[in-house]
Amino acid sequence: MKVSELQSILLEELKFLLPDWKFIKSKREFQRSEEGFVWYLHIGCINHLEDFDAVADVAVEFKAGKERLCIVGAELGNIEGRGRLRFPVSNRKAAKSSAFELYEHFNERGLPFLRKYSDPAEVVGTLRNGGAEAMLISPLLKQHQDQINRLSSHYGISL
């Protein structure tokens, strides 16, 4: 079976497991919009000759109308503190099994992350404190102050 067919099976299984999420095929990502922010679950594929490994990251994008104020996110394995988490897919059965395993990790680690960082005050506090957690949610240190300023200004969070 072609790697592209295996990827399609994995994604179809995830679509079934995430019925409340909109799937954007061109970006291999699931989106869920709330008032003022969008949640993302992005699926990446590390291709090999006859199989692939799926990886997943989550993000929260804060918006003011169509303008992006800030986006924070992390790879599921990094949230767990174990580095990149791969879900191997080599055949139809493995595609379905890995989709379910990825979904379980998303529920256990990704959703709590999304809920926690959907609070702009939590994001501002984390970025202000710096350190490993700030780098986890926003690895570009030079952007932290701008993210703090934009969220603080828009949501009235005192500096």
C-alpha positions in Angstrom: 0.0 0.0 0.0 1.3 3.5 -0.9 2.3 5.8 2.0 -0.2 8.4 0.7 -3.0 5.8 1.1 -1.9 4.9 4.6 -1.9 8.6 5.5 -5.5 8.9 4.1 -6.6 6.0 6.3 -5.1 7.6 9.4 -6.7 11.0 8.7 -10.1 9.4 7.9 -9.9 7.6 11.2 -9.1 10.8 13.0 -11.9 12.6 11.3 -14.3 9.9 12.6 -12.8 10.3 16.2 -13.0 14.2 16.1 -16.5 14.9 14.7 -16.7 18.3 16.3 -13.5 19.5 14.6 -13.3 20.9 11.1 -10.6 19.1 9.0 -8.5 21.3 6.6 -7.1 18.7 4.2 -4.5 21.0 2.6 -2.9 21.7 6.0 -3.5 18.3 7.5 -5.0 20.0 10.5 -8.2 20.0 12.6 -9.6 23.3 13.8 -12.2 24.2 16.4 -13.2 27.8 16.7 -14.4 29.5 19.9 -15.1 33.1 20.7 -11.8 34.9 20.3 -9.6 32.0 19.6 -9.1 28.9 17.4 -7.8 25.5 18.5 -5.6 23.5 16.2 -4.5 19.9 16.0 -1.9 19.5 13.3 -0.8 16.1 12.0 2.6 15.8 10.5 4.0 12.8 8.6 7.6 11.7 8.6 7.7 9.6 5.5 9.9 6.6 4.8 10.0 4.4 1.7 7.1 2.1 2.6 5.7 3.6 5.8 5.5 6.8 7.9 5.4 8.1 11.4 2.6 10.5 12.4 3.3 13.3 14.8 0.9 15.8 16.3 1.0 19.3 17.7 -1.6 21.5 19.2 -2.0 25.3 19.2 -4.2 28.1 20.4 -4.5 31.1 18.2 -5.9 34.3 19.7 -7.7 36.5 17.3 -9.2 40.0 17.1 -11.5 39.7 14.1 -9.3 38.4 11.4 -6.1 39.7 13.0 -3.8 37.2 14.8 -2.8 38.5 18.2 -0.8 35.5 19.3 -0.4 31.8 18.7 1.1 29.3 21.2 1.4 25.6 20.9 3.5 22.5 21.4 4.1 19.0 20.1 2.2 16.3 22.1 5.4 14.5 23.1 7.0 17.7 24.3 4.0 18.5 26.4 4.6 15.1 28.1 8.3 16.0 28.4 9.5 13.0 26.4 10.4 14.7 23.1 8.8 14.1 19.7 6.1 11.4 20.0 5.8 9.2 16.8 2.9 7.1 15.8 4.2 4.5 13.3 2.0 3.4 10.3 3.0 0.6 8.1 -0.3 -1.0 7.1 -4.1 -0.5 7.3 -4.3 -2.0 10.8 -1.4 0.1 12.1 -3.1 3.3 10.6 -6.2 2.7 12.6 -4.4 1.7 15.7 -2.0 4.7 15.5 -4.9 7.1 14.9 -6.6 5.8 18.0 -3.4 6.1 20.0 -2.8 9.6 18.7 -6.4 10.5 19.6 -5.9 9.2 23.2 -2.7 11.2 23.6 -4.5 14.2 22.3 -7.3 13.8 24.8 -4.8 13.2 27.7 -2.3 15.9 26.9 -3.4 18.1 24.0 -6.9 19.0 25.2 -5.7 20.0 28.7 -3.0 22.1 27.1 -5.5 23.8 24.8 -7.9 24.5 27.7 -5.1 25.9 29.9 -3.6 28.2 27.3 -7.0 29.4 26.0 -6.8 31.8 28.9 -4.8 34.9 27.7 -3.8 35.7 31.3 -2.3 32.2 31.6 -0.3 32.8 28.4 0.9 36.2 29.5 1.9 34.9 32.9 3.8 31.9 31.4 5.6 34.1 29.0 6.5 36.7 31.7 7.9 33.9 33.9 10.1 32.7 31.1 11.9 29.4 31.4 11.1 26.0 30.0 7.3 26.3 30.0 7.5 29.6 28.1 9.8 28.1 25.6 7.5 25.1 25.3 4.5 27.2 24.3 6.4 29.8 22.2 9.9 28.7 21.2 10.9 32.1 19.6 12.2 34.0 22.6 12.4 37.3 20.7 8.6 37.2 20.1 7.6 36.8 23.8 7.5 40.5 24.7 5.4 41.3 21.6 3.0 38.4 22.5 2.7 39.7 26.0 2.0 43.3 24.9 -0.6 42.3 22.3 -2.5 40.0 24.6 -2.3 42.4 27.6 -3.5 45.3 25.5 -6.4 43.4 23.8 -7.6 41.7 27.0 -6.8 44.4 29.5 -4.3 42.4 31.4 -2.2 44.7 33.6 1.5 44.7 33.0 
